[in-house]
Amino acid sequence: MAMTAVARETVFALRRQIAKIEGTLPERLQAPAGATLDDGAGTGPGSDLTIVRRGLAAALPDAFLPIGVERLDAALSGGLPKAALSEIHGLETRDAGAVAGFALSLVSLILNQAQGLPILWIGTSEIFHEAGFPYARGLHASFGIEPGQLLFSEAPRLVDALWVAEEAARMTALAAVILEIRGNPQRLDLTATRRLHARAQGAGRPVFLLRQAAEPEPTAAPVRLIVASAPAVPRATVAGPLAGSIGHPAFTISIGKSRTALPGQFTLEWNPDERRFEERRGEERRERAENPVPVVSLSRGRKDPAAASGEVLAFPAVGSSVAISPAARDQPPPGQRAAHLSPRRAG
């Protein structure tokens, strides 16, 4: 039995409301007869409606923050949503620097469009004690961010950080809000992320959820990016690559979740002079050199086992032909100590 026009519009309106709550795109198999992006069907100026036709997304041109890499923006159907919650994950604690650097790169892109508005970075005391704060001079040199544009809120507990983030996400006086969390705490559940996403939609501002050493879990964020550091290539000169030099910072970006459900992995370089991303592809990639010396195993119970007991990790074996420094030759034989280092007796 065919649906009437009124019933079809009612179903579509319900789908739109559900999509706004869940932070996903409303799907429709067939648009109303004669409906266009500029007519009164809810897709004209001032509307946040996005229509999916046969898997292709058509949205307002100002609804996304383009990252500036054509293939990545295409996989994300235009970039990161401006009025939404977006997740940026680091699978290991050691990825905290890469996650923060990528977030600051996004902040630099945002400030190009929202000049004069500050950014609020929220975290717990544990987060800032573990990863530290961004360096003020580095903010300006690498990202063009003035120290006064980046505000920090250090909360003693996670519940306090979530409260600050929810209140800040509704403010239009901020260009963006960054909430940095470690692991997978129970308080940061689907309900909490829905509140953050709804506040971001209401204010029309992005909220970035940075997660250190976290596993993917259901949230209201329509986009989840997994970030890790990538090896830097030598600096490029007129005569070619400069041997022994370190080029621009690089990131490995994996799409863990997106509106289009298109997976992908990209290696991006941040150009601090031009303040934009560039993709490293094909022959430009240089794999990280393999270290023949075993290293400490990965954290969080991952696959790589620890080195066998008694295996040499860093120092040469006894009797090797490694040169000994003069300072080492001056040391006293085992069992002997200098007079001024001998223990003193009382009495």
N, C-alpha and C positions, 0 to 999 in steps of 0.2 A: 504494500500500500504506500503510495507516494505521500510524502510529507507536504503539508501546505506551507506557503511562504511564511506565515506567522509562526508556525511550529518550528520551522527551520531557523528562523531568526532567534527564537527563544533558546533553542539548543546551542546556537553559536554564542549567545550572550552568556549562558552558563559556562561554556567551555572557556570563554575569555576570563571570567571571574576565577575559575579554578586555576587557570594558567598564571594569573597574577599572584595568587596565593602561593603556588608551588614554585614560581620563578621560572617557568618553562614557556615555550612558545605555544599558543593555541593552534591547533591543527584543524583545517577545514578542507574537505575534499572538493567542494565546489563553492565558488563565490556567488553571491546574489546576482541575478541578471542585471547587467549593465553597471555593476559596481567597479569603481576604479580607486586608485590610491588618493585621488583628489576630490572624490565626491563625498556625500554625507553619510557614508556607511561606517563611519568611525575611524577612518584612516587618514583624515585630512590633518591640517596644522593643529597642534595642540593635543593630538591624540597619541597614546602610547601603544596603539594596537599594532601587532605584527601578524601577518598572515603567512601561512605556509601552504604553498601549492606544489604538490608533487615533489616534496622534499626540498624545495628551493625557498629560501627566506627572503622576504621583501620588507624592509623596515625603513623608518625615517632615517635620513642620512646622518643626522646628528645624534643618533641613539648609541653609537659605539665610539670607543677610543681606539683608533687604529694604532697598532704597534709599529707599523711602518715596514713590515716584511710581507711582501705580497702573498707568498704561499701560506704563511701563518695566519694572516688576516682572512684569507679565503677559507681556511679550515675552520676559523672561528666565526664565519659568516659576517665579517666586517670588523672584528676586533673584540675587545673587552667591553661589556655593557657599561655605560656610564652610570646609570641609575640602578645599581644592583650590587649584590655581594659576590665577590670573586675570591676564590681560594688560591693561594700560592703555597705549595708544599715543598718541604725539604725532608727527604726520607731519613737523613742522618743529621745528628747534631752538628757535624762538621760542615754541613751545607748551609748553616745559618748565615754565613757571610755572603754566599751566592744569592740566597733568597732575599736578604736585605738589599744587596746591590741591584737586583732585578726590580725590586719594589721601588727603590729610589729612581731608577731609570723611568719607570712608569710615572712617578711623581713629576719628574722633569718634563715629560710629555704633557701632563695635565696642566702644569703651571704655565705652559706656553699658551693655553687657551683660557685659563682662569688666573690671570696675573693679579697680584695683590692679595689673594686669599691664602691663608696659611693651611698647613697640613698638620693633623693631630695624629701622633703615633702613641698607641696605648699598649702597655705591657705590664706584667707582674715584676716584682723585684727579682724573682728567680730568672726571668728572661734577660733582664738587663745585666745582672751579675754574671750570667753565663756568656752572653754574646756581646755585651758592652753597648755603648752608644755610638752612633755615626760620628765621624771626625768632622768638625766644623769646616776646616779648610778644605778637606776633601769634598764636602758637599758642594762648595762653590766651584772648585776646580774641575770636578768630574761631571757634575750634574747641573750646574748653574743655579743651585738652590742657596739662597741667603740663609745664614743661621737663624735669623728671626722668623723665617717662613716655616720652620719645622718645629712644632711644639711637641713636648713629651709629657705623658702622664704615667707615672709609675705607681701602680696599685699594689697594696700589700697582699691581696688575695685575688683569686680568679673571679669570684663573684663581684668584687668591686670593679675589676677591669671590664667585665661584661656590662655592668651598669653604666660606666662611663662611656663605653662604646655605643650603647643604645641611645643614650642622651645626645652624644655627639653626632650620631648618624642622622639625626633629624634636623640638624642645623645647616642652614644654607650659607652661613658665614664661613664655612670651611670648604676648601676645594676637594678634600678627600679625607677619609679616616682609615687608619691602619691599626689593626688589632693583631698583636703577636702573641701566640699561644704555643705552649710546648706539649707535645704528645696528643693523646686522645682523652681529655678529661670528660667525666660524665656530665658535668654542667653544660658543656658545649654540645648539646644534643640538637635534634632536628627542630625542636620548638625554639631554642635560642637563636639558631641561624635563621629561622623564618622571621623572627622579630627584627633581626639586623637587616635582612633583605627587604622587609616591608618598610623599615625606616629609610633605607637608601632609596627605594622607589619613590617614597613620598617627598624626600628632599631633592631628588634628582641628582644625587652625588654618589660617587663610587665608594664602596667600603671594601678594603682588601684585608682578608684574613690570612695572616702568615702563620704557618704551622711548622714548628721544628720537630723533627723525628716523629712524624705522624703517619699513621696508616689511613688510607682512604676509607671514608665512612659516609653514609647518607646525610646530606645537608641540603639546605635550600638554595645554595649557590648554583647558578646555572653553568658556571665555568670553574674548572679546577686545572691548574697548571702545576706540573712537577718540575722543580728547578734544581739543577746541580751545576757545579763549576765545570768549565771545559778548559783544556790546555790552550794557553795563549800562543799565537804564532809570532815569529820575529817581526820587528817593525819594518815596514816597507819604506824604501828609499828610492831615489832616482836610479841608483845602480843596482837595485834589487833588494832582497831581504837582508837585513843587518844581522849577521851571525852573532849569537850570544845575547841578543836584546829581547825584551819582553814587550809584546804588542798590546793591543786593546784588551780589556777584560772580556771574557767570553762565557756564555752560559749554554747549557744544554736544556732545552725546553721540551717537555713531553706533555701532550694533551691527555689528561686523565679523565676529563669530563667536559662536554661542550653541548651547546644547543643543537648542533648538527650531528653529534655523535660520531664525528670523524676523528680517528686517532692519528697521531703523527708525532715525529720527533724532529727538532730543529736545533741547529747550533747558531747562536746569535752572538755578534760582537757589538759592544756599546762604544760608539765613537764619542768621546768626551768633548772633542772640539766642535763637531757639528751637532751634538746632542741628538743622536738618532741611532737606531739599530741597523745593522747590516748582517745579512745571512752569509754564513760561511758554507760553501757547497763544494762537492767534488774534490778536485785536486788541491783546493785551498785547505782542506782538513789535514791536520797532523795529529796522529794518534799519540797518546801519552807514552813515553818511553817506558819499557818494562824494567823494573828494578829487580835485579837478581837476588837481592837480599830479602828474606821474608819479612813481612810487616805484621803489625798487630792485627788480629782478626776484627771483622766488622762488629759493631755493637748490635744490641737488640736480638741476639741469638740467630744471626743470619748464617748462610751456608758455609762461608769460608772458615775452616777450623783454625785454631791457634797453632802456632809453630810447635814442633815437637820439643820436648824437654831436652836441654843440653845443646840445642842447635845454635850456632853462632848467628847473631842478628846484626851486629854492627861492628864489632871489634875483630881484628885479625887473630888467627889462631897463634898459639905459642910456637916460636921457631920460624915464623914467616919472615920473609925478606923485606918487611916494611921498615922504612927509615924511622929511627927514633929521634925525637926532638932533643936538643941540648938540655931543655928543662927536665926532661925525663931522666937523663943520665946523671943529673945532680942529686937525685933522690937517694936517701940512705938505703942500705940493704934492708930486706924484711927483718923485723925483730929489733931494729935499732931506731932510735928517735933522737932528734936534736936535743941538746941540753935544755934549751929554753922551752921545749915542748914537753919535758918530762913531768910527770905528776908530782906535786909538792905535798909534803907531809906537814902535819900540824904538830907543834910541840918540840 
